[in-house]
């Protein structure tokens, strides 16, 4: 018995994965650049970041009269 419905061998469309969060073109560009450039931090930079994290973790306001580079002194 046939019901008149046939099947065809057509390839199904592949599911396109979308990012879970909207990202503007500039954010995508920044992330793409960050992934392609080698990221290496010197021991001095790591020490400065550790010191900054400790200072910020004290929940005290930062000094307003601190000289440039007092809290974070790294070369970019």
CHARMM-style PDB file with segment names, atoms N, HN, CA, C and O in Angstrom:
ATOM      1  N   UNK     1       0.842  -1.161   0.000  1.00  0.00      PROA
ATOM      2  CA  UNK     1       0.000   0.000   0.000  1.00  0.00      PROA
ATOM      3  C   UNK     1       0.892   1.230   0.000  1.00  0.00      PROA
ATOM      4  O   UNK     1       1.865   1.289   0.752  1.00  0.00      PROA
ATOM      5  N   UNK     2       0.582   2.188  -0.812  1.00  0.00      PROA
ATOM      6  HN  UNK     2      -0.209   2.140  -1.423  1.00  0.00      PROA
ATOM      7  CA  UNK     2       1.341   3.434  -0.876  1.00  0.00      PROA
ATOM      8  C   UNK     2       0.413   4.582  -0.561  1.00  0.00      PROA
ATOM      9  O   UNK     2      -0.782   4.547  -0.854  1.00  0.00      PROA
ATOM     10  N   UNK     3       0.987   5.591   0.039  1.00  0.00      PROA
ATOM     11  HN  UNK     3       1.958   5.619   0.277  1.00  0.00      PROA
ATOM     12  CA  UNK     3       0.171   6.754   0.398  1.00  0.00      PROA
ATOM     13  C   UNK     3       0.451   7.946  -0.509  1.00  0.00      PROA
ATOM     14  O   UNK     3      -0.126   9.014  -0.303  1.00  0.00      PROA
ATOM     15  N   UNK     4       1.300   7.799  -1.483  1.00  0.00      PROA
ATOM     16  HN  UNK     4       1.769   6.931  -1.651  1.00  0.00      PROA
ATOM     17  CA  UNK     4       1.573   8.863  -2.432  1.00  0.00      PROA
ATOM     18  C   UNK     4       2.620   9.855  -1.979  1.00  0.00      PROA
ATOM     19  O   UNK     4       2.846  10.858  -2.655  1.00  0.00      PROA
ATOM     20  N   UNK     5       3.268   9.603  -0.852  1.00  0.00      PROA
ATOM     21  HN  UNK     5       3.085   8.788  -0.303  1.00  0.00      PROA
ATOM     22  CA  UNK     5       4.311  10.500  -0.356  1.00  0.00      PROA
ATOM     23  C   UNK     5       5.646   9.873  -0.693  1.00  0.00      PROA
ATOM     24  O   UNK     5       5.919   8.731  -0.324  1.00  0.00      PROA
ATOM     25  N   UNK     6       6.454  10.605  -1.379  1.00  0.00      PROA
ATOM     26  HN  UNK     6       6.232  11.533  -1.679  1.00  0.00      PROA
ATOM     27  CA  UNK     6       7.758  10.086  -1.749  1.00  0.00      PROA
ATOM     28  C   UNK     6       8.865  10.793  -0.981  1.00  0.00      PROA
ATOM     29  O   UNK     6       8.632  11.821  -0.345  1.00  0.00      PROA
ATOM     30  N   UNK     7      10.039  10.251  -1.044  1.00  0.00      PROA
ATOM     31  HN  UNK     7      10.227   9.416  -1.561  1.00  0.00      PROA
ATOM     32  CA  UNK     7      11.197  10.876  -0.407  1.00  0.00      PROA
ATOM     33  C   UNK     7      12.222  11.204  -1.465  1.00  0.00      PROA
ATOM     34  O   UNK     7      12.321  10.519  -2.483  1.00  0.00      PROA
ATOM     35  N   UNK     8      12.962  12.221  -1.230  1.00  0.00      PROA
ATOM     36  HN  UNK     8      12.882  12.777  -0.402  1.00  0.00      PROA
ATOM     37  CA  UNK     8      14.035  12.594  -2.143  1.00  0.00      PROA
ATOM     38  C   UNK     8      15.340  12.594  -1.370  1.00  0.00      PROA
ATOM     39  O   UNK     8      15.361  12.803  -0.157  1.00  0.00      PROA
ATOM     40  N   UNK     9      16.392  12.365  -2.065  1.00  0.00      PROA
ATOM     41  HN  UNK     9      16.375  12.196  -3.050  1.00  0.00      PROA
ATOM     42  CA  UNK     9      17.719  12.353  -1.437  1.00  0.00      PROA
ATOM     43  C   UNK     9      18.382  13.714  -1.608  1.00  0.00      PROA
ATOM     44  O   UNK     9      19.362  13.840  -2.344  1.00  0.00      PROA
ATOM     45  N   UNK    10      17.868  14.707  -0.951  1.00  0.00      PROA
ATOM     46  HN  UNK    10      17.072  14.605  -0.353  1.00  0.00      PROA
ATOM     47  CA  UNK    10      18.477  16.037  -1.007  1.00  0.00      PROA
ATOM     48  C   UNK    10      19.311  16.235   0.249  1.00  0.00      PROA
ATOM     49  O   UNK    10      18.890  15.857   1.343  1.00  0.00      PROA
ATOM     50  N   UNK    11      20.492  16.827   0.098  1.00  0.00      PROA
ATOM     51  HN  UNK    11      20.834  17.134  -0.791  1.00  0.00      PROA
ATOM     52  CA  UNK    11      21.307  17.065   1.299  1.00  0.00      PROA
ATOM     53  C   UNK    11      20.642  18.090   2.202  1.00  0.00      PROA
ATOM     54  O   UNK    11      20.115  19.093   1.721  1.00  0.00      PROA
ATOM     55  N   UNK    12      20.661  17.851   3.485  1.00  0.00      PROA
ATOM     56  HN  UNK    12      21.089  17.036   3.876  1.00  0.00      PROA
ATOM     57  CA  UNK    12      20.079  18.796   4.432  1.00  0.00      PROA
ATOM     58  C   UNK    12      21.032  19.971   4.629  1.00  0.00      PROA
ATOM     59  O   UNK    12      22.250  19.832   4.514  1.00  0.00      PROA
ATOM     60  N   UNK    13      20.467  21.093   4.918  1.00  0.00      PROA
ATOM     61  HN  UNK    13      19.478  21.206   5.012  1.00  0.00      PROA
ATOM     62  CA  UNK    13      21.273  22.280   5.182  1.00  0.00      PROA
ATOM     63  C   UNK    13      21.999  22.105   6.505  1.00  0.00      PROA
ATOM     64  O   UNK    13      21.421  21.638   7.486  1.00  0.00      PROA
ATOM     65  N   UNK    14      23.259  22.479   6.521  1.00  0.00      PROA
ATOM     66  HN  UNK    14      23.729  22.858   5.724  1.00  0.00      PROA
ATOM     67  CA  UNK    14      24.024  22.357   7.752  1.00  0.00      PROA
ATOM     68  C   UNK    14      23.641  23.470   8.710  1.00  0.00      PROA
ATOM     69  O   UNK    14      23.304  24.580   8.297  1.00  0.00      PROA
ATOM     70  N   UNK    15      23.696  23.160   9.970  1.00  0.00      PROA
ATOM     71  HN  UNK    15      23.970  22.258  10.305  1.00  0.00      PROA
ATOM     72  CA  UNK    15      23.370  24.137  11.004  1.00  0.00      PROA
ATOM     73  C   UNK    15      24.552  25.074  11.173  1.00  0.00      PROA
ATOM     74  O   UNK    15      25.688  24.635  11.352  1.00  0.00      PROA
ATOM     75  N   UNK    16      24.276  26.356  11.114  1.00  0.00      PROA
ATOM     76  HN  UNK    16      23.353  26.712  10.968  1.00  0.00      PROA
ATOM     77  CA  UNK    16      25.315  27.359  11.292  1.00  0.00      PROA
ATOM     78  C   UNK    16      25.345  27.754  12.752  1.00  0.00      PROA
ATOM     79  O   UNK    16      24.323  28.140  13.318  1.00  0.00      PROA
ATOM     80  N   UNK    17      26.529  27.658  13.370  1.00  0.00      PROA
ATOM     81  HN  UNK    17      27.360  27.345  12.909  1.00  0.00      PROA
ATOM     82  CA  UNK    17      26.657  28.000  14.779  1.00  0.00      PROA
ATOM     83  C   UNK    17      26.807  29.509  14.922  1.00  0.00      PROA
ATOM     84  O   UNK    17      27.680  30.121  14.306  1.00  0.00      PROA
ATOM     85  N   UNK    18      25.963  30.085  15.722  1.00  0.00      PROA
ATOM     86  HN  UNK    18      25.253  29.589  16.222  1.00  0.00      PROA
ATOM     87  CA  UNK    18      26.026  31.517  16.002  1.00  0.00      PROA
ATOM     88  C   UNK    18      26.694  31.737  17.348  1.00  0.00      PROA
ATOM     89  O   UNK    18      26.605  30.892  18.239  1.00  0.00      PROA
ATOM     90  N   UNK    19      27.369  32.887  17.496  1.00  0.00      PROA
ATOM     91  HN  UNK    19      27.441  33.573  16.773  1.00  0.00      PROA
ATOM     92  CA  UNK    19      27.918  33.176  18.821  1.00  0.00      PROA
ATOM     93  C   UNK    19      26.776  33.334  19.819  1.00  0.00      PROA
ATOM     94  O   UNK    19      25.703  33.829  19.474  1.00  0.00      PROA
ATOM     95  N   UNK    20      27.013  32.914  21.043  1.00  0.00      PROA
ATOM     96  HN  UNK    20      27.884  32.512  21.323  1.00  0.00      PROA
ATOM     97  CA  UNK    20      25.961  32.967  22.050  1.00  0.00      PROA
ATOM     98  C   UNK    20      25.654  34.390  22.508  1.00  0.00      PROA
ATOM     99  O   UNK    20      24.582  34.649  23.054  1.00  0.00      PROA
ATOM    100  N   UNK    21      26.576  35.298  22.293  1.00  0.00      PROA
ATOM    101  HN  UNK    21      27.448  35.087  21.849  1.00  0.00      PROA
ATOM    102  CA  UNK    21      26.398  36.677  22.713  1.00  0.00      PROA
ATOM    103  C   UNK    21      26.680  37.581  21.521  1.00  0.00      PROA
ATOM    104  O   UNK    21      27.593  37.315  20.739  1.00  0.00      PROA
ATOM    105  N   UNK    22      25.906  38.637  21.381  1.00  0.00      PROA
ATOM    106  HN  UNK    22      25.164  38.852  22.016  1.00  0.00      PROA
ATOM    107  CA  UNK    22      26.144  39.588  20.304  1.00  0.00      PROA
ATOM    108  C   UNK    22      27.500  40.246  20.498  1.00  0.00      PROA
ATOM    109  O   UNK    22      27.853  40.649  21.606  1.00  0.00      PROA
ATOM    110  N   UNK    23      28.259  40.350  19.406  1.00  0.00      PROA
ATOM    111  HN  UNK    23      27.971  40.022  18.506  1.00  0.00      PROA
ATOM    112  CA  UNK    23      29.557  41.012  19.452  1.00  0.00      PROA
ATOM    113  C   UNK    23      29.639  41.978  18.290  1.00  0.00      PROA
ATOM    114  O   UNK    23      29.345  41.608  17.153  1.00  0.00      PROA
ATOM    115  N   UNK    24      30.030  43.194  18.555  1.00  0.00      PROA
ATOM    116  HN  UNK    24      30.270  43.494  19.479  1.00  0.00      PROA
ATOM    117  CA  UNK    24      30.195  44.151  17.478  1.00  0.00      PROA
ATOM    118  C   UNK    24      31.452  43.810  16.692  1.00  0.00      PROA
ATOM    119  O   UNK    24      32.282  43.015  17.133  1.00  0.00      PROA
ATOM    120  N   UNK    25      31.578  44.421  15.524  1.00  0.00      PROA
ATOM    121  HN  UNK    25      30.904  45.067  15.166  1.00  0.00      PROA
ATOM    122  CA  UNK    25      32.747  44.164  14.682  1.00  0.00      PROA
ATOM    123  C   UNK    25      34.037  44.538  15.386  1.00  0.00      PROA
ATOM    124  O   UNK    25      35.047  43.854  15.222  1.00  0.00      PROA
ATOM    125  N   UNK    26      34.026  45.613  16.169  1.00  0.00      PROA
ATOM    126  HN  UNK    26      33.205  46.169  16.302  1.00  0.00      PROA
ATOM    127  CA  UNK    26      35.251  46.041  16.838  1.00  0.00      PROA
ATOM    128  C   UNK    26      35.689  45.031  17.901  1.00  0.00      PROA
ATOM    129  O   UNK    26      36.886  44.801  18.070  1.00  0.00      PROA
ATOM    130  N   UNK    27      34.750  44.432  18.610  1.00  0.00      PROA
ATOM    131  HN  UNK    27      33.777  44.619  18.472  1.00  0.00      PROA
ATOM    132  CA  UNK    27      35.101  43.425  19.614  1.00  0.00      PROA
ATOM    133  C   UNK    27      35.680  42.197  18.937  1.00  0.00      PROA
ATOM    134  O   UNK    27      36.664  41.628  19.409  1.00  0.00      PROA
ATOM    135  N   UNK    28      35.066  41.783  17.822  1.00  0.00      PROA
ATOM    136  HN  UNK    28      34.266  42.245  17.438  1.00  0.00      PROA
ATOM    137  CA  UNK    28      35.595  40.629  17.087  1.00  0.00      PROA
ATOM    138  C   UNK    28      37.000  40.902  16.581  1.00  0.00      PROA
ATOM    139  O   UNK    28      37.857  40.019  16.607  1.00  0.00      PROA
ATOM    140  N   UNK    29      37.240  42.131  16.118  1.00  0.00      PROA
ATOM    141  HN  UNK    29      36.544  42.848  16.097  1.00  0.00      PROA
ATOM    142  CA  UNK    29      38.564  42.487  15.614  1.00  0.00      PROA
ATOM    143  C   UNK    29      39.605  42.458  16.732  1.00  0.00      PROA
ATOM    144  O   UNK    29      40.713  41.960  16.534  1.00  0.00      PROA
ATOM    145  N   UNK    30      39.260  42.982  17.886  1.00  0.00      PROA
ATOM    146  HN  UNK    30      38.360  43.387  18.047  1.00  0.00      PROA
ATOM    147  CA  UNK    30      40.180  42.987  19.025  1.00  0.00      PROA
ATOM    148  C   UNK    30      40.506  41.564  19.443  1.00  0.00      PROA
ATOM    149  O   UNK    30      41.667  41.238  19.690  1.00  0.00      PROA
ATOM    150  N   UNK    31      39.493  40.717  19.523  1.00  0.00      PROA
ATOM    151  HN  UNK    31      38.550  40.982  19.322  1.00  0.00      PROA
ATOM    152  CA  UNK    31      39.737  39.318  19.914  1.00  0.00      PROA
ATOM    153  C   UNK    31      40.573  38.585  18.878  1.00  0.00      PROA
ATOM    154  O   UNK    31      41.443  37.790  19.234  1.00  0.00      PROA
ATOM    155  N   UNK    32      40.321  38.842  17.602  1.00  0.00      PROA
ATOM    156  HN  UNK    32      39.614  39.488  17.312  1.00  0.00      PROA
ATOM    157  CA  UNK    32      41.100  38.186  16.552  1.00  0.00      PROA
ATOM    158  C   UNK    32      42.554  38.611  16.627  1.00  0.00      PROA
ATOM    159  O   UNK    32      43.448  37.779  16.471  1.00  0.00      PROA
ATOM    160  N   UNK    33      42.807  39.891  16.862  1.00  0.00      PROA
ATOM    161  HN  UNK    33      42.081  40.567  16.988  1.00  0.00      PROA
ATOM    162  CA  UNK    33      44.185  40.367  16.985  1.00  0.00      PROA
ATOM    163  C   UNK    33      44.865  39.778  18.217  1.00  0.00      PROA
ATOM    164  O   UNK    33      46.035  39.400  18.164  1.00  0.00      PROA
ATOM    165  N   UNK    34      44.139  39.701  19.310  1.00  0.00      PROA
ATOM    166  HN  UNK    34      43.188  40.007  19.353  1.00  0.00      PROA
ATOM    167  CA  UNK    34      44.722  39.153  20.540  1.00  0.00      PROA
ATOM    168  C   UNK    34      45.083  37.687  20.373  1.00  0.00      PROA
ATOM    169  O   UNK    34      46.056  37.214  20.962  1.00  0.00      PROA
ATOM    170  N   UNK    35      44.310  36.969  19.579  1.00  0.00      PROA
ATOM    171  HN  UNK    35      43.520  37.354  19.101  1.00  0.00      PROA
ATOM    172  CA  UNK    35      44.603  35.548  19.368  1.00  0.00      PROA
ATOM    173  C   UNK    35      45.792  35.326  18.449  1.00  0.00      PROA
ATOM    174  O   UNK    35      46.446  34.287  18.530  1.00  0.00      PROA
ATOM    175  N   UNK    36      46.085  36.291  17.571  1.00  0.00      PROA
ATOM    176  HN  UNK    36      45.553  37.136  17.506  1.00  0.00      PROA
ATOM    177  CA  UNK    36      47.161  36.086  16.608  1.00  0.00      PROA
ATOM    178  C   UNK    36      48.497  36.636  17.077  1.00  0.00      PROA
ATOM    179  O   UNK    36      49.541  36.156  16.635  1.00  0.00      PROA
ATOM    180  N   UNK    37      48.495  37.622  17.956  1.00  0.00      PROA
ATOM    181  HN  UNK    37      47.647  38.012  18.315  1.00  0.00      PROA
ATOM    182  CA  UNK    37      49.750  38.182  18.441  1.00  0.00      PROA
ATOM    183  C   UNK    37      50.242  37.403  19.650  1.00  0.00      PROA
ATOM    184  O   UNK    37      49.454  37.053  20.529  1.00  0.00      PROA
ATOM    185  N   UNK    38      51.524  37.134  19.698  1.00  0.00      PROA
ATOM    186  HN  UNK    38      52.164  37.419  18.984  1.00  0.00      PROA
ATOM    187  CA  UNK    38      52.043  36.409  20.874  1.00  0.00      PROA
ATOM    188  C   UNK    38      51.918  37.272  22.125  1.00  0.00      PROA
ATOM    189  O   UNK    38      52.270  38.451  22.132  1.00  0.00      PROA
ATOM    190  N   UNK    39      51.416  36.658  23.162  1.00  0.00      PROA
ATOM    191  HN  UNK    39      51.130  35.699  23.157  1.00  0.00      PROA
ATOM    192  CA  UNK    39      51.235  37.355  24.433  1.00  0.00      PROA
ATOM    193  C   UNK    39      52.254  36.823  25.420  1.00  0.00      PROA
ATOM    194  O   UNK    39      52.188  35.661  25.821  1.00  0.00      PROA
ATOM    195  N   UNK    40      53.184  37.656  25.807  1.00  0.00      PROA
ATOM    196  HN  UNK    40      53.238  38.599  25.482  1.00  0.00      PROA
ATOM    197  CA  UNK    40      54.132  37.223  26.829  1.00  0.00      PROA
ATOM    198  C   UNK    40      54.348  38.378  27.796  1.00  0.00      PROA
ATOM    199  O   UNK    40      54.577  39.518  27.390  1.00  0.00      PROA
ATOM    200  N   UNK    41      54.274  38.072  29.025  1.00  0.00      PROA
ATOM    201  HN  UNK    41      54.089  37.146  29.354  1.00  0.00      PROA
ATOM    202  CA  UNK    41      54.458  39.071  30.060  1.00  0.00      PROA
ATOM    203  C   UNK    41      55.775  38.793  30.770  1.00  0.00      PROA
ATOM    204  O   UNK    41      56.112  37.646  31.065  1.00  0.00      PROA
ATOM    205  N   UNK    42      56.503  39.857  31.036  1.00  0.00      PROA
ATOM    206  HN  UNK    42      56.229  40.788  30.797  1.00  0.00      PROA
ATOM    207  CA  UNK    42      57.757  39.693  31.761  1.00  0.00      PROA
ATOM    208  C   UNK    42      57.463  39.462  33.240  1.00  0.00      PROA
ATOM    209  O   UNK    42      56.343  39.674  33.705  1.00  0.00      PROA
ATOM    210  N   UNK    43      58.465  39.035  33.952  1.00  0.00      PROA
ATOM    211  HN  UNK    43      59.375  38.863  33.575  1.00  0.00      PROA
ATOM    212  CA  UNK    43      58.273  38.819  35.388  1.00  0.00      PROA
ATOM    213  C   UNK    43      57.982  40.141  36.089  1.00  0.00      PROA
ATOM    214  O   UNK    43      57.256  40.174  37.082  1.00  0.00      PROA
ATOM    215  N   UNK    44      58.547  41.223  35.576  1.00  0.00      PROA
ATOM    216  HN  UNK    44      59.137  41.196  34.769  1.00  0.00      PROA
ATOM    217  CA  UNK    44      58.281  42.548  36.159  1.00  0.00      PROA
ATOM    218  C   UNK    44      56.809  42.919  35.985  1.00  0.00      PROA
ATOM    219  O   UNK    44      56.191  43.442  36.912  1.00  0.00      PROA
ATOM    220  N   UNK    45      56.244  42.656  34.810  1.00  0.00      PROA
ATOM    221  HN  UNK    45      56.746  42.231  34.056  1.00  0.00      PROA
ATOM    222  CA  UNK    45      54.833  42.954  34.582  1.00  0.00      PROA
ATOM    223  C   UNK    45      53.942  42.108  35.493  1.00  0.00      PROA
ATOM    224  O   UNK    45      52.980  42.616  36.070  1.00  0.00      PROA
ATOM    225  N   UNK    46      54.260  40.832  35.618  1.00  0.00      PROA
ATOM    226  HN  UNK    46      55.042  40.420  35.150  1.00  0.00      PROA
ATOM    227  CA  UNK    46      53.467  39.962  36.500  1.00  0.00      PROA
ATOM    228  C   UNK    46      53.537  40.440  37.946  1.00  0.00      PROA
ATOM    229  O   UNK    46      52.528  40.435  38.651  1.00  0.00      PROA
ATOM    230  N   UNK    47      54.733  40.856  38.396  1.00  0.00      PROA
ATOM    231  HN  UNK    47      55.553  40.859  37.824  1.00  0.00      PROA
ATOM    232  CA  UNK    47      54.879  41.362  39.762  1.00  0.00      PROA
ATOM    233  C   UNK    47      54.050  42.624  39.967  1.00  0.00      PROA
ATOM    234  O   UNK    47      53.397  42.782  40.998  1.00  0.00      PROA
ATOM    235  N   UNK    48      54.078  43.531  38.972  1.00  0.00      PROA
ATOM    236  HN  UNK    48      54.609  43.402  38.134  1.00  0.00      PROA
ATOM    237  CA  UNK    48      53.300  44.766  39.074  1.00  0.00      PROA
ATOM    238  C   UNK    48      51.802  44.474  39.106  1.00  0.00      PROA
ATOM    239  O   UNK    48      51.067  45.105  39.865  1.00  0.00      PROA
ATOM    240  N   UNK    49      51.342  43.526  38.289  1.00  0.00      PROA
ATOM    241  HN  UNK    49      51.939  43.013  37.672  1.00  0.00      PROA
ATOM    242  CA  UNK    49      49.922  43.182  38.296  1.00  0.00      PROA
ATOM    243  C   UNK    49      49.508  42.524  39.605  1.00  0.00      PROA
ATOM    244  O   UNK    49      48.406  42.760  40.098  1.00  0.00      PROA
ATOM    245  N   UNK    50      50.381  41.705  40.166  1.00  0.00      PROA
ATOM    246  HN  UNK    50      51.277  41.513  39.765  1.00  0.00      PROA
ATOM    247  CA  UNK    50      50.102  41.089  41.471  1.00  0.00      PROA
ATOM    248  C   UNK    50      49.986  42.163  42.544  1.00  0.00      PROA
ATOM    249  O   UNK    50      49.083  42.119  43.379  1.00  0.00      PROA
ATOM    250  N   UNK    51      50.897  43.123  42.519  1.00  0.00      PROA
ATOM    251  HN  UNK    51      51.631  43.158  41.840  1.00  0.00      PROA
ATOM    252  CA  UNK    51      50.868  44.222  43.486  1.00  0.00      PROA
ATOM    253  C   UNK    51      49.577  45.033  43.333  1.00  0.00      PROA
ATOM    254  O   UNK    51      48.942  45.388  44.326  1.00  0.00      PROA
ATOM    255  N   UNK    52      49.192  45.324  42.084  1.00  0.00      PROA
ATOM    256  HN  UNK    52      49.708  45.035  41.277  1.00  0.00      PROA
ATOM    257  CA  UNK    52      47.966  46.082  41.849  1.00  0.00      PROA
ATOM    258  C   UNK    52      46.749  45.318  42.355  1.00  0.00      PROA
ATOM    259  O   UNK    52      45.863  45.908  42.972  1.00  0.00      PROA
ATOM    260  N   UNK    53      46.694  44.026  42.104  1.00  0.00      PROA
ATOM    261  HN  UNK    53      47.414  43.546  41.602  1.00  0.00      PROA
ATOM    262  CA  UNK    53      45.567  43.221  42.606  1.00  0.00      PROA
ATOM    263  C   UNK    53      45.495  43.234  44.123  1.00  0.00      PROA
ATOM    264  O   UNK    53      44.402  43.272  44.689  1.00  0.00      PROA
ATOM    265  N   UNK    54      46.640  43.202  44.788  1.00  0.00      PROA
ATOM    266  HN  UNK    54      47.528  43.171  44.328  1.00  0.00      PROA
ATOM    267  CA  UNK    54      46.653  43.261  46.248  1.00  0.00      PROA
ATOM    268  C   UNK    54      46.154  44.608  46.744  1.00  0.00      PROA
ATOM    269  O   UNK    54      45.402  44.673  47.716  1.00  0.00      PROA
ATOM    270  N   UNK    55      46.565  45.675  46.087  1.00  0.00      PROA
ATOM    271  HN  UNK    55      47.177  45.622  45.297  1.00  0.00      PROA
ATOM    272  CA  UNK    55      46.130  47.025  46.487  1.00  0.00      PROA
ATOM    273  C   UNK    55      44.629  47.180  46.275  1.00  0.00      PROA
ATOM    274  O   UNK    55      43.927  47.709  47.136  1.00  0.00      PROA
ATOM    275  N   UNK    56      44.139  46.716  45.124  1.00  0.00      PROA
ATOM    276  HN  UNK    56      44.709  46.287  44.424  1.00  0.00      PROA
ATOM    277  CA  UNK    56      42.706  46.842  44.843  1.00  0.00      PROA
ATOM    278  C   UNK    56      41.877  45.929  45.739  1.00  0.00      PROA
ATOM    279  O   UNK    56      40.708  46.219  45.996  1.00  0.00      PROA
ATOM    280  N   UNK    57      42.457  44.836  46.216  1.00  0.00      PROA
ATOM    281  HN  UNK    57      43.406  44.600  46.007  1.00  0.00      PROA
ATOM    282  CA  UNK    57      41.744  43.904  47.083  1.00  0.00      PROA
ATOM    283  C   UNK    57      41.564  44.402  48.502  1.00  0.00      PROA
ATOM    284  O   UNK    57      40.843  43.780  49.282  1.00  0.00      PROA
ATOM    285  N   UNK    58      42.197  45.506  48.856  1.00  0.00      PROA
ATOM    286  HN  UNK    58      42.782  46.012  48.223  1.00  0.00      PROA
ATOM    287  CA  UNK    58      42.088  46.040  50.210  1.00  0.00      PROA
ATOM    288  C   UNK    58      40.831  46.874  50.424  1.00  0.00      PROA
ATOM    289  O   UNK    58      40.552  47.286  51.550  1.00  0.00      PROA
ATOM    290  N   UNK    59      40.081  47.127  49.383  1.00  0.00      PROA
ATOM    291  HN  UNK    59      40.307  46.793  48.468  1.00  0.00      PROA
ATOM    292  CA  UNK    59      38.843  47.922  49.456  1.00  0.00      PROA
ATOM    293  C   UNK    59      39.072  49.307  50.051  1.00  0.00      PROA
ATOM    294  O   UNK    59      38.203  49.850  50.734  1.00  0.00      PROA
ATOM    295  N   UNK    60      40.242  49.870  49.789  1.00  0.00      PROA
ATOM    296  HN  UNK    60      40.948  49.429  49.234  1.00  0.00      PROA
ATOM    297  CA  UNK    60      40.524  51.240  50.198  1.00  0.00      PROA
ATOM    298  C   UNK    60      40.563  52.103  48.944  1.00  0.00      PROA
ATOM    299  O   UNK    60      40.915  51.618  47.869  1.00  0.00      PROA
ATOM    300  N   UNK    61      40.208  53.368  49.070  1.00  0.00      PROA
ATOM    301  HN  UNK    61      39.922  53.762  49.944  1.00  0.00      PROA
ATOM    302  CA  UNK    61      40.308  54.245  47.892  1.00  0.00      PROA
ATOM    303  C   UNK    61      41.773  54.468  47.520  1.00  0.00      PROA
ATOM    304  O   UNK    61      42.648  54.525  48.384  1.00  0.00      PROA
ATOM    305  N   UNK    62      42.017  54.590  46.231  1.00  0.00      PROA
ATOM    306  HN  UNK    62      41.306  54.543  45.529  1.00  0.00      PROA
ATOM    307  CA  UNK    62      43.380  54.834  45.761  1.00  0.00      PROA
ATOM    308  C   UNK    62      43.776  56.278  46.052  1.00  0.00      PROA
ATOM    309  O   UNK    62      42.928  57.167  46.125  1.00  0.00      PROA
ATOM    310  N   UNK    63      45.062  56.491  46.214  1.00  0.00      PROA
ATOM    311  HN  UNK    63      45.751  55.768  46.155  1.00  0.00      PROA
ATOM    312  CA  UNK    63      45.552  57.845  46.473  1.00  0.00      PROA
ATOM    313  C   UNK    63      45.344  58.709  45.238  1.00  0.00      PROA
ATOM    314  O   UNK    63      45.657  58.292  44.123  1.00  0.00      PROA
ATOM    315  N   UNK    64      44.823  59.895  45.432  1.00  0.00      PROA
ATOM    316  HN  UNK    64      44.569  60.234  46.338  1.00  0.00      PROA
ATOM    317  CA  UNK    64      44.596  60.800  44.309  1.00  0.00      PROA
ATOM    318  C   UNK    64      45.870  61.523  43.889  1.00  0.00      PROA
ATOM    319  O   UNK    64      45.976  61.978  42.750  1.00  0.00      PROA
ATOM    320  N   UNK    65      46.846  61.633  44.805  1.00  0.00      PROA
ATOM    321  HN  UNK    65      46.759  61.263  45.730  1.00  0.00      PROA
ATOM    322  CA  UNK    65      48.074  62.361  44.500  1.00  0.00      PROA
ATOM    323  C   UNK    65      49.223  61.420  44.141  1.00  0.00      PROA
ATOM    324  O   UNK    65      50.387  61.819  44.191  1.00  0.00      PROA
ATOM    325  N   UNK    66      48.908  60.180  43.780  1.00  0.00      PROA
ATOM    326  HN  UNK    66      47.963  59.856  43.739  1.00  0.00      PROA
ATOM    327  CA  UNK    66      49.953  59.211  43.439  1.00  0.00      PROA
ATOM    328  C   UNK    66      50.589  59.591  42.101  1.00  0.00      PROA
ATOM    329  O   UNK    66      49.883  59.978  41.171  1.00  0.00      PROA
ATOM    330  N   UNK    67      51.903  59.484  41.998  1.00  0.00      PROA
ATOM    331  HN  UNK    67      52.477  59.169  42.754  1.00  0.00      PROA
ATOM    332  CA  UNK    67      52.572  59.808  40.730  1.00  0.00      PROA
ATOM    333  C   UNK    67      52.247  58.767  39.663  1.00  0.00      PROA
ATOM    334  O   UNK    67      51.833  57.648  39.968  1.00  0.00      PROA
ATOM    335  N   UNK    68      52.439  59.154  38.429  1.00  0.00      PROA
ATOM    336  HN  UNK    68      52.775  60.063  38.182  1.00  0.00      PROA
ATOM    337  CA  UNK    68      52.185  58.265  37.302  1.00  0.00      PROA
ATOM    338  C   UNK    68      53.030  56.997  37.447  1.00  0.00      PROA
ATOM    339  O   UNK    68      54.226  57.065  37.731  1.00  0.00      PROA
ATOM    340  N   UNK    69      52.396  55.849  37.250  1.00  0.00      PROA
ATOM    341  HN  UNK    69      51.424  55.794  37.019  1.00  0.00      PROA
ATOM    342  CA  UNK    69      53.098  54.584  37.356  1.00  0.00      PROA
ATOM    343  C   UNK    69      53.210  54.048  38.765  1.00  0.00      PROA
ATOM    344  O   UNK    69      53.839  53.009  38.969  1.00  0.00      PROA
ATOM    345  N   UNK    70      52.624  54.716  39.748  1.00  0.00      PROA
ATOM    346  HN  UNK    70      52.113  55.560  39.582  1.00  0.00      PROA
ATOM    347  CA  UNK    70      52.722  54.273  41.140  1.00  0.00      PROA
ATOM    348  C   UNK    70      51.994  52.943  41.345  1.00  0.00      PROA
ATOM    349  O   UNK    70      52.515  52.039  41.999  1.00  0.00      PROA
ATOM    350  N   UNK    71      50.794  52.830  40.787  1.00  0.00      PROA
ATOM    351  HN  UNK    71      50.371  53.565  40.257  1.00  0.00      PROA
ATOM    352  CA  UNK    71      50.002  51.625  40.987  1.00  0.00      PROA
ATOM    353  C   UNK    71      50.283  50.537  39.945  1.00  0.00      PROA
ATOM    354  O   UNK    71      50.224  49.348  40.257  1.00  0.00      PROA
ATOM    355  N   UNK    72      50.585  50.937  38.728  1.00  0.00      PROA
ATOM    356  HN  UNK    72      50.633  51.903  38.474  1.00  0.00      PROA
ATOM    357  CA  UNK    72      50.884  49.971  37.673  1.00  0.00      PROA
ATOM    358  C   UNK    72      51.898  50.602  36.737  1.00  0.00      PROA
ATOM    359  O   UNK    72      51.616  51.602  36.077  1.00  0.00      PROA
ATOM    360  N   UNK    73      53.068  50.013  36.686  1.00  0.00      PROA
ATOM    361  HN  UNK    73      53.297  49.201  37.222  1.00  0.00      PROA
ATOM    362  CA  UNK    73      54.156  50.559  35.887  1.00  0.00      PROA
ATOM    363  C   UNK    73      54.628  49.486  34.910  1.00  0.00      PROA
ATOM    364  O   UNK    73      55.521  48.698  35.219  1.00  0.00      PROA
ATOM    365  N   UNK    74      54.011  49.468  33.715  1.00  0.00      PROA
ATOM    366  HN  UNK    74      53.285  50.109  33.464  1.00  0.00      PROA
ATOM    367  CA  UNK    74      54.409  48.513  32.696  1.00  0.00      PROA
ATOM    368  C   UNK    74      54.583  49.232  31.368  1.00  0.00      PROA
ATOM    369  O   UNK    74      54.039  50.317  31.162  1.00  0.00      PROA
ATOM    370  N   UNK    75      55.344  48.619  30.471  1.00  0.00      PROA
ATOM    371  HN  UNK    75      55.786  47.738  30.639  1.00  0.00      PROA
ATOM    372  CA  UNK    75      55.541  49.171  29.131  1.00  0.00      PROA
ATOM    373  C   UNK    75      54.618  48.425  28.166  1.00  0.00      PROA
ATOM    374  O   UNK    75      54.488  47.202  28.219  1.00  0.00      PROA
ATOM    375  N   UNK    76      53.992  49.188  27.297  1.00  0.00      PROA
ATOM    376  HN  UNK    76      54.098  50.181  27.254  1.00  0.00      PROA
ATOM    377  CA  UNK    76      53.086  48.587  26.314  1.00  0.00      PROA
ATOM    378  C   UNK    76      53.687  48.760  24.939  1.00  0.00      PROA
ATOM    379  OT1 UNK    76      53.097  48.330  23.948  1.00  0.00      PROA
TER     380      UNK     76
END
